[in-house]
Amino acid sequence: MSEVLHANIFFFIASVATVIFCLFVCLILYHVYKIAQSVRRIMERIEAGSELIADDVAFVRNSMKGGFMRIVGMLASVPKSRSRRSRKTSDEAETDEDD
């Protein structure tokens, strides 16, 4: 076989391999593109959900602040009445001991 024939066979095989390689790369890139679209849709849903969660957390926080202040107000009034009773009982105990 002549050298020209060997070169032609080599270039034919290299050309076929290059075309097949390009087709595989195009196929892979197509799948990567589809995956990227899916990820983008998922991210948009997550962002929308996180905005809703942030709104809900802000609502609960504001509700808890109002409720917390009411609870603090009730607790602040309760120890005062208990401390007066304990003083009276301790004063009564001292008068009983003196008798």
Secondary structure, 3 states (H helix, E strand, C coil): CCHHHHHHHHHHHHHHHHHHHHHHHHHHHHHHHHHHHHHHHHHHHHHHHHHHHHHHHHHHHHHHHHHHHHHHHHHHHHHHHHHHHHHHHHHHHHHHHHC
